[in-house]
Amino acid sequence: MSKEFEFVGGECHRALLDHFVGDGYDSRVYKNGDMVKRVYVGSGPKEFSPPGARTLSLYWEITNKAHEMFKDKPLVVNFPFSNEQYDLKFNPFIRMYRCLDCGYIEADSPYIPGHNLSVISGRFDQRELRVVLKNLSHELEDRFEVRGINLESVNLKSPEHRLLIVTDMCSSVAELKRNWWQLLPSTLK
Ligand SMILES: [Zn+2]
């Protein structure tokens, strides 16, 4: 058992099976009132096995760091072709824990209303969005000294005019890693 997570008596995702809202490469998502619960089960083929506890712990760390950093002063994102500007914020994890009932790692976050950007037709040019999100992903990787951040339109919402909220920074959390020099003993840095 991993030591990275606090064991708390959260409601197991199995109590929410009727509230399934979607799945990704590594998690299934359930709505739970004004929260969403992710359960990191992986999906089908072996290459999409659940991310390990250490990787999820790092994901939790950078997600909440990004939330703290931009909650009061959002990151301003420029769309170079359409000349639009948006404020960007990050949805935090309220808690992440290994569920005592099912054994999987589960995580609770606030529910962000509305559709994701991949299905909002007309408001975004999907090609421009792809370019903007790719550049932004690299910028965030440099800022947090990690690799594997991959913002995708399906993982962003726009609950208010001129505001974007990232609901998942990594489309595949298993690819998230600290930069190699972060792993050196501090005497060599
Ligand atoms: Zn559970």
Residues whose N, C-alpha, C, O or C-beta is under 5 A from the ligand:
A	BS01	ZN	C12 H13 R14 C99 D101 C102 G103
